[in-house]
Structures are given as C-alpha cells and as structure tokens.
Amino acid sequence: MKLLVTGGAGFIGSEFVRQAVYRGIETVVIDKLTYAGDLERLKSVIDKIKFYRADVTNREFVEHIFKAEKPDVVVHWAAESHVDRSILDASPFIEANVKGTQVLLDVAKESDIKLFINIATDEVYGELGEDGQFFEDTPLVPNSPYSASKAAADMLGRAYSRTYGLPVITVRPSNNYGWWQYPEKLIPVVILKALNNEPIPVYGTGENVREWLFVSDCAEAVFEVIKKGKVGEVYNVGSGEERKNIDVVKAVLTVLGKPEELITFVKDRPGHDFRYSLNTEKIEKEIGWKAKVKFEEGLEKTVAWYLDNIQWVEKKLKYLKNYWEKIYG
C-alpha cells in the first residue's frame, strides 16, 4: 500500500505520517506549510517519506503528484482548522477546506486509487445540550464558518462517492490534543501562558463541553478504518472523555503546579457551541477500534512533551501575540 497524506506536516497529520512510517508503509506527504504546518514534526521520519510542499487548491500540481506517485490510498487531513480564525476571516477556510477538497476529489476520481479517507470533524453536527450524542446519521448543522466549511468538504466526499463511484470513507473525530499541537488551541495555550504566569483566557464561564481524543488514538483509528472500513460509510472517532473547558484548564494548572488565580474569563466566542459528544458504537462494532488513552494520562503526556520542547513552542510566539489580542482582547 502506498499512502498519499495531505496536511502531513500538521498536528494530527504528522502523527499519522509518523505512525505510517513506523508501520513500514510507503508514504507521500503534501503540505502547504502555512503557519500551522511545520516540518519539525516530521524530522524523525523525513528521510523515509516523499515530501511535496504544495497547496491542495493547485490542481495542476496535485495532478502532477498523483501521476508521479500513483498512490493507492489518499488520507485527506489538510485543512484550516481553528474556529476563532474562521470568525475573523472565513475566506481561507472556504478556499482550503472546500476548494482544496474538491480539487483532491476531482484528481482522485481520474486516478486509480483504491480508497479516499475524507477527514471531517464532530463540529459538523452543530451542538448538543447537556444530554444526547451525535450518531453518524445525525443531520449536519454547523454553526461556525470553520465547521460549515468542513461540512461542505464532508458532503463533497459523499457526493463524489455517490455520483462518481469514488471509494470514499468519511471519518469524524472529536477534539484532538497531544504533542506538537500549535499553541492556538486550548491546552497548549493554557500550558504556555501558565508557564509564563500570564492570565489564561477562558470563554464565558468555561462551561462548554468537549470530547477529548489523544492524537495517537485518532491516527490509529484511521489506520483501522483503512483496513476494515466500508466504502461510502461514515465513522465517528471519539473517546468518551468529555470535560468542561474550565475543568480542562484547571487540570492543566494542577499538573503544572500553577494557581487557578491565573484564570481570566473573557467575552464568549460568537456562536460558541455548548457541547459535542460522539457515539462510537459503529466503529467499535464494525471495525473493533476503541480509544486507549484516558484524559488524565494523555494530559500528563502532553504537558511533559511541551515542557521538554518549550523552545519549539516559544518560536511560535511572534506569530501569536497579535492574534491573541484580536481574539481575547
């Protein structure tokens, strides 16, 4: 099997690429290397992969890569993924997530691929109240420009499967966390600000609930879907590890031995979804996959990694200062 992985220098994509190499799978990586992409994430395997710096919206270059590499399986991780940035400017999300996916699907249907894994997100479902779960057949009701762009990409995959017979499987993971995550997402933001004894911004009252999936579990789930998934199907990938945002922040502070007085509540994000929760019975029964890493274990691993790699995080600070001001005030 030969893999073509888009977004392979990103947070989750790079974990998938590292696992692919460790599994002995021939792997080709496409990444635009935006602010969130970083080849440092692939330094342990860079001599064992073929890497193309490419924008997935560039059809001519994507066609060249497919013709040159002739992949068997495409795993499409590439995306603009941060809700807050999509609220500031939706345009890059429509371009990358919608047009980029359309280009890849178009090129894939003209190529001799065996499988196209379309990575979506739990956010396409919208939000839940205090009870209930999202099932794979729950209607999509996205509430942010980011989630709307991912819902469009999700549905494009379905349409190409139905209309053209392209062998597409859709995967909808919950919130990922772990090593190498860019410090614009909640857990690395808390770690970085706590280490510097700076105020930690928490939206609203911090009662919003997310389901936290360790990055290695997410990557492993996709490998299992490649092996055992059914073409045309959708699989939720979750952990069952739900936490309020405020409790996540407090847990990070506890691990670091920092005071809760650093927490600062800020104006809530526009359209902030209250809760996500994925039902994973389908992937557990049909594929035999279940998340392994409990939240407390994963958080300990994550904090330890950031402490050991703080220089990598600090290099990102120059790109984040103005952004934090725009987002948190």
C-alpha positions in Angstrom: 0.0 0.0 0.0 1.2 3.5 -0.9 -0.3 6.4 1.1 -0.7 10.0 0.0 -1.3 12.1 3.0 -2.4 15.8 2.7 -1.6 18.1 5.6 1.0 15.7 6.8 3.1 18.4 8.5 0.2 19.5 10.6 -0.6 18.4 14.2 -2.7 15.3 13.6 -1.5 14.6 10.1 2.1 14.4 11.2 1.2 11.9 13.9 -0.5 9.8 11.2 2.6 10.1 9.0 4.9 9.0 11.8 2.7 6.0 12.5 2.6 5.1 8.8 6.4 5.1 8.6 6.7 3.1 11.8 4.3 0.6 10.3 6.5 0.3 7.2 4.0 1.9 4.8 5.3 3.8 1.8 4.2 7.4 2.4 4.0 10.6 0.3 3.2 13.8 2.1 1.6 17.0 0.7 1.6 20.1 2.9 1.4 23.9 2.1 3.4 24.7 5.3 1.2 27.5 6.4 1.7 29.0 9.9 0.3 25.7 11.4 2.4 23.4 9.3 6.0 22.5 10.4 8.5 20.0 9.0 10.0 19.8 12.5 7.1 17.5 13.3 8.4 15.1 10.6 12.1 15.3 11.5 12.1 11.7 12.9 10.9 10.3 9.6 11.8 12.9 7.0 14.3 10.6 5.3 11.7 7.8 5.0 9.0 9.8 3.2 8.5 11.7 -0.1 7.5 15.3 0.7 5.9 17.9 -1.6 5.4 21.4 -0.5 2.1 22.1 -2.3 -1.3 23.8 -1.9 -4.1 21.3 -2.4 -6.0 24.0 -4.3 -3.3 24.0 -7.0 -4.9 21.4 -9.3 -2.1 21.3 -11.8 0.5 20.5 -9.1 -1.8 18.0 -7.4 -2.4 16.2 -10.7 1.4 16.1 -11.2 1.9 14.5 -7.7 -0.8 11.9 -8.3 0.6 10.9 -11.7 4.2 10.8 -10.4 3.4 8.9 -7.2 0.4 6.7 -8.1 -1.0 6.4 -4.5 -3.3 3.6 -3.5 -4.9 5.4 -0.6 -5.4 9.1 0.0 -5.8 10.4 3.5 -7.0 14.0 3.5 -6.1 15.8 6.7 -5.2 19.2 5.1 -7.5 21.9 6.5 -7.7 25.3 8.1 -8.9 24.2 11.5 -9.2 27.0 14.1 -12.7 28.3 14.8 -11.5 31.6 16.1 -9.6 32.4 13.0 -12.6 31.4 10.8 -14.6 34.0 12.7 -12.0 36.7 12.0 -11.9 35.7 8.3 -13.8 32.8 6.7 -12.1 33.2 3.3 -9.0 30.9 3.9 -11.4 28.2 5.3 -13.6 28.2 2.2 -10.5 28.1 -0.1 -8.6 25.4 1.7 -11.4 23.2 3.1 -14.0 23.4 0.3 -12.0 24.1 -2.9 -9.0 22.1 -1.7 -11.2 19.0 -1.0 -13.0 19.5 -4.4 -9.6 19.6 -6.2 -8.4 16.4 -4.5 -11.6 14.6 -5.1 -11.6 15.6 -8.8 -8.0 14.4 -9.3 -8.6 11.2 -7.3 -11.5 10.2 -9.4 -9.3 10.4 -12.5 -6.6 8.3 -10.8 -6.5 4.7 -10.0 -6.9 5.0 -6.2 -8.4 2.3 -4.0 -9.6 4.5 -1.2 -10.1 8.1 -0.2 -10.3 8.9 3.5 -12.0 12.2 4.0 -11.3 13.6 7.5 -14.1 15.7 8.8 -14.9 16.8 12.5 -17.5 16.4 15.2 -18.2 20.1 14.8 -20.2 19.5 11.6 -23.1 18.2 13.7 -23.6 21.5 15.5 -24.1 21.4 19.2 -25.8 19.4 21.9 -27.4 20.3 25.2 -26.5 18.5 28.4 -27.7 15.1 27.2 -27.5 13.1 24.0 -24.9 12.1 21.4 -24.1 12.6 17.8 -24.6 9.5 15.6 -23.3 9.1 12.1 -26.7 9.8 10.7 -27.4 12.9 12.8 -28.1 15.8 10.5 -25.3 18.3 10.0 -26.0 21.7 11.5 -22.6 23.6 11.6 -22.5 26.8 13.5 -19.2 28.4 12.7 -17.5 29.3 9.3 -14.9 26.6 10.1 -17.5 23.9 10.8 -19.6 25.0 7.8 -16.5 24.7 5.5 -15.8 21.2 6.9 -19.4 20.2 6.5 -19.2 21.2 2.8 -16.0 19.1 2.4 -17.7 16.2 4.2 -20.7 16.4 1.8 -18.5 16.7 -1.2 -16.9 13.4 -0.3 -20.3 11.8 0.0 -21.4 13.3 -3.4 -18.3 12.1 -5.2 -18.8 8.6 -3.8 -22.5 8.5 -4.9 -22.2 10.3 -8.2 -18.8 9.1 -9.5 -18.3 5.9 -7.5 -15.2 7.2 -5.9 -14.3 4.9 -2.9 -14.7 7.5 -0.1 -14.9 6.8 3.6 -15.6 9.7 6.0 -14.1 10.0 9.4 -15.4 12.5 12.0 -13.1 12.8 15.0 -13.6 14.7 18.2 -11.3 17.3 19.7 -7.7 16.1 19.4 -4.9 17.1 21.9 -1.4 15.9 22.4 2.2 16.6 21.4 3.1 19.0 18.5 -0.2 20.9 18.7 0.1 24.5 17.5 -0.3 26.9 20.5 -3.6 28.5 19.4 -5.7 25.6 20.7 -6.9 25.5 24.3 -4.5 23.1 26.0 -1.2 24.4 24.6 -2.4 28.0 25.2 -3.0 27.2 28.8 0.4 25.5 29.2 2.3 28.3 27.6 0.5 31.1 29.5 0.7 29.3 32.8 4.4 28.7 32.4 4.8 32.5 31.9 2.4 33.3 34.8 0.2 35.2 32.4 -3.6 35.5 32.6 -5.3 32.4 31.0 -8.3 33.4 28.9 -11.4 31.3 29.2 -14.5 32.0 27.1 -17.7 32.8 29.0 -17.9 30.8 32.2 -15.9 27.8 30.8 -19.0 25.5 30.9 -18.7 24.4 27.3 -18.1 20.7 27.0 -15.7 19.0 24.5 -14.8 15.3 24.0 -11.0 14.9 24.2 -9.3 12.4 21.9 -5.5 11.8 22.2 -3.8 12.4 18.9 -2.2 8.9 18.7 -5.6 7.3 19.2 -7.0 9.4 16.4 -4.3 8.3 13.9 -4.6 4.7 14.9 -8.4 4.8 14.3 -7.8 6.0 10.7 -5.5 3.1 10.1 -8.1 0.7 11.3 -10.7 2.4 9.1 -8.4 1.9 6.1 -8.1 -1.8 6.8 -11.7 -2.6 7.8 -14.0 0.3 6.9 -16.7 0.1 4.3 -16.7 2.4 1.3 -19.4 5.0 1.4 -19.7 4.9 5.2 -19.1 7.5 7.9 -17.3 6.7 11.2 -17.3 8.7 14.4 -14.0 8.6 16.2 -14.3 9.7 19.8 -13.0 8.8 23.3 -16.0 9.3 25.6 -13.7 11.6 27.6 -15.9 14.7 28.0 -14.7 17.6 30.0 -15.9 21.2 30.6 -13.3 23.7 29.3 -12.9 25.2 32.8 -12.1 21.7 34.2 -9.5 21.2 31.4 -7.8 24.5 32.3 -7.8 23.6 36.0 -6.4 20.1 35.2 -3.5 21.6 33.3 -2.8 24.1 36.1 -2.8 21.2 38.6 -0.2 19.2 36.5 2.0 22.3 36.3 1.5 23.3 39.9 0.2 26.7 39.0 -2.6 28.7 40.8 -6.2 28.9 39.5 -6.0 32.6 40.1 -4.4 32.8 36.6 -7.8 32.1 35.0 -9.4 35.1 33.4 -12.9 34.9 32.0 -13.3 36.7 28.7 -16.2 37.6 26.4 -17.7 34.4 24.9 -16.9 33.5 21.3 -19.7 34.3 18.8 -21.8 31.2 18.1 -19.9 29.1 20.7 -21.3 25.5 20.6 -22.2 24.3 24.1 -21.3 20.6 23.8 -20.1 17.8 21.5 -20.4 14.1 22.2 -19.9 11.3 19.7 -21.5 7.9 19.7 -18.8 5.4 18.7 -20.7 2.2 18.7 -20.4 1.9 14.9 -16.6 2.0 14.8 -16.4 -0.2 17.9 -18.7 -2.9 16.5 -17.8 -2.9 12.8 -14.1 -2.2 13.0 -13.1 -3.1 16.5 -11.5 0.2 17.4 -11.8 1.9 20.7 -9.7 4.8 22.2 -7.0 3.7 24.6 -5.7 6.9 26.2 -7.7 8.2 29.2 -7.8 12.0 29.5 -5.6 12.2 32.7 -3.0 10.0 31.1 -3.0 12.0 27.8 -2.8 15.3 29.6 0.2 14.2 31.6 1.9 13.1 28.4 1.0 16.4 26.7 2.3 18.6 29.4 5.5 16.6 29.7 6.1 16.9 26.0 5.6 20.7 26.0 7.9 21.1 28.9 10.6 19.1 27.0 10.0 21.0 23.8 9.3 24.5 25.1 11.7 26.1 22.6 9.6 24.9 19.7 6.5 26.5 21.3 8.3 29.7 22.1 9.4 30.1 18.5 5.7 30.4 17.6 5.1 33.3 20.0 6.0 36.0 17.5 3.1 34.8 15.3 0.7 34.6 18.2 0.9 37.9 20.2 -1.2 40.0 17.8 -3.6 37.1 17.2 -4.3 36.7 20.9 -5.0 40.4 21.2 -7.6 40.1 18.3 -9.2 37.1 19.8 -9.2 37.7 23.5 -8.9 41.5 23.7 
